[in-house]
Amino acid sequence: MYKARYYKVDGKRGRARALPDTLFDGVVNEPVLHQAVKAYLANQRQGTAAAKTRSDVSGGGRKPFRQKGTGRARQGTIRAAHMDGGGRAFPPIPRSYRQKLPRKVKALARRSALNSRAQGERIVLVDGFQFERPKTGRLREYLGSITASGNVLILSDGVKENLYLSARNLPDVRVLPFGDESAYDVLWAGTVVIEREAVDRLRSAKKPGKE
């Protein structure tokens, strides 16, 4: 059973809390993690690069000059790839780089990423963030008080707009609702900060098929 550091709402450290076995089961499947990260990065590519082939270039309806007597190599069209202003040989064409992963593979990758962070003691539990209005400075000070190092991923208990807006101007901080994070998001973070209420909700959730 993994444990995580726990901090109260005022930034004071409390007793370490156990992480639920339903998610933190100790499994770290590196091949699946690699597959998930590769698919995530591929899905970020736009695939809009394009260039004209010789069939797309205008002109070239006749020979640029006569076949013999000029001292130059014979040419049949100005649209050839080696001619100035001609088409490009083997050009990039618009395509989709999208890769789809099965739902269970995504879930295993997410669980493996969280377990890898738990093994490195880089998961922190905190009391729920209460922001009446966006306050970037307050969030920065709190993360400093709990010694959250590196990139920080905050997993909130549901959607919290003011918390998201508070972190929007911090380039090394991301905020996502707990459960919406991908394996890439977790691996990107040096520290994963999870609101305690989200973990408690997961721990008290009933298993399917059981009363």
Disulfide bonds with the S-S distance in Angstrom:
none
